[in-house]
Amino acid sequence: MMKKKNYFILLLLIVSVVTACGQNEEPIQLKVWENNPPTNNGLTDKAELFIYKPHTLSKLPTPAVLIFPGGGYAGVSMPYEGHAFAKWIASQGIVGIVLKYRLPNQHKEVPFDDACQAMQIVRNHAEEWNIDVSKMGVAGFSAGGHLAATLSTYYANNELCPRPAFTILFYPVITMETVTKGGTRNNLMGLTPSEEDIANYSPEKQVSENTPRTIIFTANDDASVPTFHSTNYYQALNEKGISASLHIFPEGGHGWGLLPDYKYNEESLSILKTWLDLYIK
């Protein structure tokens, strides 16, 4: 009888652990704007936040990463550049927060309005979510990388938004010069952007001593966003004395995110884990 009782208790413990882990996989979901946002993009899409808490609770406040998936400013690639990455971040003891930002539709302020508001929401909920706001960084993929890098440079320099503590970039779009494929730039800025807007929204031109430390991942055979985006930004960071790390994999093309069959998936996450452990935690 005692053995059966002990077995039943053990079974309850296992079920409790599995249930708790399952709950951690379900994000908190919030609207970014309760009322009308400051800039109307003429579309019906809504900005949303998905908050993934760490798998193990910490007595001390933890870092957080606000994540911007890519999509050429024509869509938002949530599965492998959003949710999957946030879950991995949470597995590292860091709060992973995905922003499904609104599409600009040639209104450049729109995704940045959403990102700045999202950062403020995180600050407002910092105690509730056990976040150390001094260690809140941003991560971006492709066009989301442009969003993250611009927040870390032009927006931070001009105090338009809270300065991120660090920046993580995967195959980022950087420059808004004409060498950038027309779709991404046109979707953000329209067909005839001013020279001032091109300069302001080209992060390699806006790096300052205030720019946060950065790690960049890209692939040498990326035909959609060639490596010069990453190397030019890395060079600009170095010239200002900003701590920066650049990793160019031999192959992978564009948009690999956390795809499980990506050849360098494990290696890239191992590098990122080491960087987070050294500089962020």
N, C-alpha and C positions, 0 to 999 in steps of 0.2 A: 504493500500500500504506500509506504514511504517513497519507494522508487517511482511509482506512478505520479505521486504528488510532486516530487522533484522534477520529473520530466515535464509535467504540466507547467510548472513555474518557469523552466528553461524555455519552453515553447512560447510562453507569454513574453518573455524577455526578447526573444528573437523577433517575434511579430512587432513588438514595440520599436525595436531598432530599425527594422525594415520600414515601418510606417513613418518613423521620424525622418529617415533618409528620403523617402518618397515625398514627404512634405517639403524638404529642402529643395527638391527639384521643381516645385511649383512656385513661380515667381509672384511677388506682390505686383499688381498692375494698377497704374495710376494714369489719369489724364494729366497732360502737361498744362493745359489751359482750362480753367473752369469757365471763363468767359471768352470773348473774342480776342484772339492774339493781336499784337500790335500791327502786324503786316498781313494783309490778305493776299493769298496766292491765286485766288480765283478758282480753287479746286475745293473738293469736299473732304479731303483726307484730314485725319486728326493725328496730332502728336501724342504718343503714349510712352510711358516708362514701364520697364519690366525689371524688377529688383530681385536678384538672386543672392541670398545670404550665404555666408560660409557654411560648409558642411559640419564644422565643429565650432561650438560657441567659444568666444574668447572673453575673458574678464576685462581685458583692456580694449579700447576702441581700435578698430582695424582700418587699414587703407581701403579705398574704393576706386573702381575704374568705371568711368562713364564711356560706353561703347557706341561707336557710330558705324553701322554697316555701310557697305558701298552700294552702288547701283547707278553710277553715272549721273546722279541728281535727277534720274528719271524713274527710279524705283528704290526700294530699300531691301537689301538681301538679308532677311532676318535669320534664316535657319543656321547656316554655318559661319556667318560673319557676325551674328548677333547672339542668339540663344546658346548655341554650342560653346562659343567663346566665353560667355558669361558664366556658364556652368563650370568650365575649366577654371576660370578665375576664382569662383567660389570654392573650388576644391583646393585652392592654394591658401585658403584662410582670408580671402579678400572679398569684399562685396562687389559683385558684378552687376552693372546696371546698363541695360540696353535702351537706347533712345530710338524709337521709330519716329524719326523727324518728318515733318511735312516737306513735300517737294517744292523747290523754289518756283518752278514755272516762270523763269526769267525774273523773279523777284529775289535778288541775292540775299536779302536780310532774313528770309523766312527760316531756313534751317539753323541759322545762327541765333535767331530769336528763341527757337525751340531749345537749342543747346544751352544757352545762357539761363533760360528759365529752368531747365532741368537741373543745372548746377545749383541754382538757388533752392529748388525743392529738396535736393539732397542735403544741403546745409540746414534747411529747416527741420529735416527729419533725422539729423545726424545722431542725436541722443537715442531716439527710438530704434534706429537701425544699427547702433553701436559703431558709428563711423568716426574716424579721425579726419576732420576736414582739412588738416594740414597735409594729409597724404592722399588727397583725392586727385587722381590723374585722369587722362583721357586716352582712348584708343580708337583708331580708325582704320578702315579697310578701303582702299581705292578712293572713290569720291568722299567716303567717310574719313579717309586719311587727310584729305584736303580740309575738311571741316575741323578735324582735330588739330592739324598744324596751324590753320588760320586762327583758331581760338588761342593757340599757344604763342602766337606772334602778334599780328595786327590787333586782335581784340584785347589781348592782355596788355600790350603796350599802351593802348588808349583807354584802358580801364573800362572797356565796354562790357566786360564779363569777368568773373573771378578767374585769376590765373591758375591753370592746372599745375599740380605739383610735379607731374611727369607726363611724358607723351610716348605712346606705343603706336607705331605705324606699320601697316602691312601693305605692300605695293601701292603706296600713296600717290594720288594725283597731287602735284605740288604747284607748278607754275601755271598761271593763266595766260601766258604769252601764246601767240598763235601756233607754237609747236604742239600745244596740247590738242588732242583730238576734239573736233568741233562740238560733238554732242555734249560732253560734260560741261565745257565752258559756256556753250550757248544755253544749256538748260539752266545754268546758274545766273548768267549775267546778260543774256540776250545776245543778239547778233552784232550789235555795235557798242560794246562797253567802252567807257572812257579810259584814257591812259591812267588816270588816277585810280580808278577801280581795279584795273589790271594790276597795277603795282601793289595796291593795298591787299588784294586777295591772292597775291603770289607770295607764299610764306618765305621762300628763299630770299626775297627782297626785304623782309620785315624782321629777320632774326636780330635780336638785341641781347645785351647782357642779362636781360630779364627772362629770356626764353628758357623753359624748363629742360632738364636732361631728357634725352630722347633715345629710343632704340628703334631701328628700322629693319624690316625684312622685305626682300624682293627677290625676283627670279631673273636670271640673266636673259632668258628667252621670252620675257613679257613683251608681246607685240602691242598690247592695248595701252599700257602705261610703261613706256621704256624706262630702263634703270636710271637714265639721266635725271629723272625727277628725284629719285632717292639720293643719288650721288651729289647733285647740286645742293640739295638741302643739307646733307651731311657736311659738305664743304663749308657752307655758310655757318653752320653751327660751330665747326672747328675754328673758323676765323674769329668768332666772338668768344672763344674759350668755353663753349658749352659742352658739358659731358655728353658724348654721343657714341653710339655703337651701330654699325651698319653690317648687315649680313646678306650677301647676295648668293643665292643658291644656283647651281648650274642650270637647273630646269624647273619647270612648274607652270610656266605661262602666267596667266592672270586669274585671280578670283578663287584661289584654292582655299582660303579661309581655314576652317578646321575639317575639311573633307578627310575622312578616315583613310582613303586610298592615296592621298597625296604623299609622294615619295619621302619628303622631308618634314612631314607633319610632326613626328616624334622629336626630331632634332631641333626644329624651330621652337617647340614648346619647352624642351629642355634648356635651350639657351635663354628663353624668356624667364623661365623659373629661376635660373641662376641670377639673372639680372634683378629680378624682383626681390630675391632673398638678399642680395648684396646692397641694394640701394633704396628699396622702398619699404620693406617690412620693418 
